[in-house]
């Protein structure tokens, strides 16, 4: 995989180092990924990267959308996630959403229930 050109969006970005979304951003950078877009409705930056406040504001193609937002918060974002047309969606533990998974299936967008941190650490990302 060409880490330089792989665009990863981290939905649910945070500035709290103990949170998995923050750890994912740091590990993506450590593994050589340069195109990372953290998304959070109010933050301005995360781990030195500018934060996008709305999925609808992302204009460049997305290879991977990794989710760190609970199921209830994902429901109103289903249309924006499908419209983003990511190459794949990773449902990290605790983010599983049957309605979103069905919407992704209907749109032909691949998804998996996995842990981004484990995928990165084991070379399966």
Protein Blocks (a to p, Z undefined) as FASTA:
>chain_A
ZZklmccddehiafbfkbmklmmmmmmmmnopabdcdddfkbmbeghiacdfbfklpmbd
cfbdcdfbdfklmmmmmmmmmmnopabdcddehiacfklmmmmmmnopacddddfklmmm
nopZZ
